[in-house]
């Protein structure tokens, strides 16, 4: 992957969490190393966490802090993971904290070659 590919992936991942602040309805998660938002709703898309840039040392404590933030308020939340997340074993750590995938983003692909040579290239996100 080239530097520009990495920058593009980073931009796409972080934009999943961009949501214009709405006074009285949303607030930033406010936990270092993560992007996210908190709302009064109990919904995994309304309360969304992601773009993890955590150290190996701080990851488990940060996961516990996020979980407590939402579980303590009895709110559902979502955690988007992607190839730019750190630490690399974030999915394993989330599972160890009893946070498990409930949905995966699915993509669609169109043929990228001439009709006589059907080759489909797909990208996946987790």
C-alpha positions as CSV (number, residue, x, y, z in Angstrom):
1,X,0.0,0.0,0.0
2,X,1.4,3.4,-0.9
3,X,1.4,6.4,1.3
4,X,-1.4,8.0,-0.6
5,X,-3.4,4.7,-0.3
6,X,-2.9,4.8,3.5
7,X,-4.0,8.4,3.6
8,X,-7.1,7.7,1.7
9,X,-8.1,4.8,3.9
10,X,-7.4,6.9,7.0
11,X,-9.7,9.7,5.6
12,X,-12.5,7.2,4.8
13,X,-12.3,5.6,8.2
14,X,-12.3,8.9,10.1
15,X,-15.2,10.3,7.9
16,X,-17.5,7.5,9.1
17,X,-17.5,9.2,12.4
18,X,-18.0,12.8,11.2
19,X,-21.3,14.1,12.3
20,X,-22.1,17.7,12.7
21,X,-22.6,18.6,16.4
22,X,-26.2,19.3,17.3
23,X,-26.4,21.4,20.4
24,X,-28.2,19.5,23.2
25,X,-28.4,16.3,21.1
26,X,-24.8,15.1,20.4
27,X,-21.5,15.5,22.1
28,X,-18.0,14.2,21.4
29,X,-17.0,10.9,23.0
30,X,-14.0,12.7,24.6
31,X,-11.8,9.7,25.1
32,X,-8.2,10.1,23.9
33,X,-7.2,7.8,21.0
34,X,-10.7,7.5,19.7
35,X,-13.2,9.4,17.7
36,X,-16.9,9.1,18.6
37,X,-20.1,10.7,19.6
38,X,-22.6,10.3,22.4
39,X,-26.3,11.0,22.1
40,X,-29.4,10.5,24.3
41,X,-30.6,7.7,22.1
42,X,-29.8,4.0,22.6
43,X,-28.7,3.1,19.1
44,X,-25.4,1.7,17.7
45,X,-25.3,4.3,14.9
46,X,-26.2,7.2,17.1
47,X,-23.5,6.3,19.7
48,X,-20.6,5.5,17.5
49,X,-16.9,4.9,18.3
50,X,-14.0,4.2,16.0
51,X,-10.7,5.4,14.4
52,X,-8.8,3.8,17.3
53,X,-5.3,5.0,17.6
54,X,-4.4,3.3,20.9
55,X,-1.1,2.0,22.2
56,X,-0.8,-1.7,23.2
57,X,-0.4,-0.5,26.8
58,X,-3.6,1.7,26.9
59,X,-6.0,-0.3,24.6
60,X,-7.7,-2.6,27.1
61,X,-8.2,0.2,29.7
62,X,-9.6,2.5,26.9
63,X,-12.0,-0.3,25.7
64,X,-13.2,-0.7,29.3
65,X,-13.7,3.0,29.6
66,X,-15.8,3.2,26.5
67,X,-17.9,0.2,27.5
68,X,-18.5,1.6,30.9
69,X,-19.5,5.0,29.4
70,X,-22.4,3.4,27.4
71,X,-23.3,0.4,29.6
72,X,-23.5,2.6,32.7
73,X,-26.1,4.7,30.9
74,X,-27.8,1.6,29.5
75,X,-27.2,2.7,25.9
76,X,-26.4,0.7,22.8
77,X,-23.3,1.8,20.9
78,X,-21.4,0.8,17.8
79,X,-17.7,0.4,17.4
80,X,-16.4,0.6,13.8
81,X,-13.2,-1.1,13.1
82,X,-11.0,-0.8,10.1
83,X,-7.5,-1.5,8.7
84,X,-6.0,1.7,10.2
85,X,-7.0,0.9,13.8
86,X,-4.3,0.5,16.4
87,X,-3.4,-1.8,18.0
88,X,-3.5,-4.3,15.2
89,X,-5.2,-6.9,17.5
90,X,-8.1,-4.5,18.4
91,X,-10.8,-6.9,17.2
92,X,-9.4,-9.6,19.5
93,X,-9.3,-7.2,22.4
94,X,-12.9,-6.0,21.7
95,X,-14.0,-9.7,21.8
96,X,-12.1,-10.3,25.0
97,X,-14.1,-7.3,26.5
98,X,-17.3,-9.1,25.4
99,X,-18.0,-6.7,22.5
100,X,-18.9,-8.7,19.4
101,X,-19.8,-7.8,15.8
102,X,-23.5,-7.5,15.2
103,X,-23.2,-6.4,11.6
104,X,-20.6,-6.1,8.8
105,X,-20.5,-3.5,6.1
106,X,-21.1,-5.3,2.8
107,X,-19.9,-3.9,-0.5
108,X,-21.0,-4.4,-4.1
109,X,-18.7,-4.6,-7.0
110,X,-19.1,-4.0,-10.7
111,X,-17.1,-5.7,-13.4
112,X,-13.9,-3.8,-13.9
113,X,-12.9,-5.4,-17.3
114,X,-14.4,-5.7,-20.7
115,X,-17.5,-8.0,-21.0
116,X,-15.4,-10.7,-22.6
117,X,-13.1,-10.8,-19.6
118,X,-15.3,-10.5,-16.5
119,X,-13.1,-9.8,-13.5
120,X,-14.6,-8.4,-10.3
121,X,-12.5,-6.6,-7.8
122,X,-14.0,-6.2,-4.3
123,X,-12.9,-4.4,-1.2
124,X,-14.2,-5.3,2.2
125,X,-14.5,-3.4,5.4
126,X,-14.9,-4.8,8.8
